[in-house]
Amino acid sequence: MAKADKDLIGLGIVVAMIIVIIANGSSVIADFVSSLISDDNPRDKVLSAALLLNVALLLFGWRRYMDLVNEVAQRRHAEEAARTIAQTDPLTGCLNRRTIDNALQSMITAAQSTGHEVVAMMIDLDHFKRSNDVYGHQTGDAVLLEATRRIRSVLPDRSIIARLGGDEFACAAMYDPDHVEAIDRLVLRINEQVARPIIIDSLAIAVTASVGLATTNCLDKNASVNLATTLLHHADLAMYQAKKAGRNGYRWFDASLEAELRYRHELECGIRKGIPAGEFVPFYEKQIDLDSGALIGFEMLARWRNPRRGLISPDIFIPIAEEIGLISDLSESLIRQALIDAAAWDPRLTLSVNISPIQLRDPWFAQRLLKLLHEANFPPHRLDIEITESCLHENIGVVRTLITSLRNQGIRISLDDFGTGYSSFAQLRTLPFDQIKIDRYFVSNLDSNKDSATIIEAISSLGKGLGLPITAEGIETSEVLAELRKYGSFKGQGYLYGQPSDAQSVHAMLANQDLLREPSIDPATSAYPFPQAAAA
C-alpha cells in the first residue's frame, strides 16, 4: 500500500473519532461550554471529565500518529539513501562494481527479446595517477567528474555506465547487429571527448582513454555462465591490449587474448613463487678490453630457470615483475647471488649490474645495496651499477642523489644504452658518471649502416672530451669489431666473445685461465645453482 494511501486512512480514522465524539457528546459539550460561560459547575461533572479526557487522548493520539508518520518517512529516506550509496559511486553518481553485473544482465535479457545485441566497453583513463599525484586528489576528483560527464554525453539513450574504482569505467549499450560500425563511431567519439584538455583552476589537464570492446554476439547465449560477467571480462582483456598498444585507442576482444592472459597470470604466479625458491639466476657476459683482448669483467644478466618452461629470457619476465611490484625483490636476490659468485673471481675482474628505473625511486636502495656488498665481503670498487639513459628524463634529481651516494662508497656508475634516450651534454657534465655504454642497436650493424658509424664516431669524441671510458655492447662479428676499432679505444661485449653463461660455467672457465682468487673457492660455496647458496 502506498504511503499516501496509509496517511489518508490514518487521517480518516482521526476525523471519524472527532465526529463520533461530537455526535455522541454534543449535550455534554453544550453543558460544559455553558458552565464555562456562566462560571457555574457543569451538571454532570463525570461526563465532562470524560469528555476532556477523550479530547486529550485524541490530541495525544494525533500527535503520536504524526510522530510515527515522520519517523517512518525518515526511516524510508535513510533506506533510500543507503540503497543509493550501495548501488552507485558517491563521486560520479554512476553505478558501482556491485551493481553493474545485474544492470548489464537486465540489458542483455531485454536485448535478446528485441533482436538487439549488447556491447560492453571497459574504459581506463591513461596516466590519471600521474596527474592525481601532481595536482592533488581534489583536482583528480574534478577530472573524474568531467571525464564521466563527457562519456555520458556521447552514450546512447538507455545506456549504462559504472565506475569500477579509481579511473576505470564500464559502459554498455544495445545496438543493431546489422550496424556494427556504429560502435566504432561511438568509441572514437569517446576517445575524442576524453582527450580534450580539462580546464580546472586555470590548469589544462590532459588525459586520454584506453577502451576495450566486447559484444554478446561472440558469446554462447545458451551457456550456463553469467553472460554479464563474461562480457565485462572480455572487454577488460581488450582494454589491456589497448594499453599495451600505446594507449589513447581501443581494441576489440579476440579469443586469443584469453590464452595470453592465462599465460601472463601463470608468469605472475611463477615470479611470486620463483623469487624465494631461487629460480632466478644470474648469467654473465664477458667484457673485454678491445685493445689488448684481455678479460676485464662480466655483466650480470637475469635468467629464469622455470621448472615447467625451462630458461626464460628477461625480456619476458622483467616487465611483468616491474608491473606487479616485485622488481626490487627480484633484482636484489640476483645481485646477492652475483656478488657471492664474483667474490671468487680474480680481484681485477669487475661486475656490472643493471638496475630498474623503478628501483631509482626507492630512497633506501643505496643502503640496501651497501648491505649486500658487506654481506658478500665484496669490494665496492669492483661493482659497476648501470643506469639506463631513459631514467635521466624522469628522475634526474633522484638519479643525481643516488649516483653521488653510491660513488661516495666507491661504486662505479655507468650510463647504459647511450644514444637511445634524451640525456643532454649538460647532464653528462653535471652527473658524475664513470663511463658510458653505447647501445647494441648502433654497434651490431656498424659495418653496414653509415648512420650508426656517424653516431658511434660522435659518441667516441664526446667520451674523449669528457674523459669518460666507453663500452660498446652488441659486438657479434669480427667485421663489427674491426670497424669499431677505427673510432678509438673501447671496452666491448657481445656474442663474438661467447654467449652469456651461468655461474658454474664461468667458475670453470676462470679456473682454467687461472683467474680465481687464491685460495680457490669451491663452487659448492657459491651462489645458485649450488644448493647451499640457493637455500640462503
Secondary structure, 3 states (H helix, E strand, C coil): CCHHHHHHHHHHHHHHHHHHHHHHCHHHHHHHHHHHHHCCCCCCHHHHHHHHHHHHHHHHHHHHHHHHHHHHHHHHHHHHHHHHHHHECCCCCCECHHHHHHHHHHHHHHHHHHCCEEEEEEEEEECHHHHHHHHCHHHHHHHHHHHHHHHHHHCCCCCEEEEEECCEEEEEEEECCCCCHHHHHHHHHHHHHHHCCEEECCEEECCEEEEEEEEHHHCCCCCCCCHHHHHHHHHHHHHHHHHHCCCCCEEECCHHHHHHHHHHHHHHHHHHHHHHHCCEEEEEEEEEECCCCCEEEEEEEEEEEECCCEEECHHHHHHHHHHCCCHHHHHHHHHHHHHHHHCCECCCCEEEEECCHHHHHCCCHHHHHHHHHHHHCCCHHHEEEEEECHHHHHCHHHHHHHHHHHHHCCCEEEEEEECCCCCCHHHHHHCCCCEEEECHHHHHCCCCCHHHHHHHHHHHHHHHHHCCCEEECCCCCHHHHHHHHHHCCCEECCHHHCCCEEHHHHHHHHHHCCCECCCCCCHHHCCCCCHHHHHC
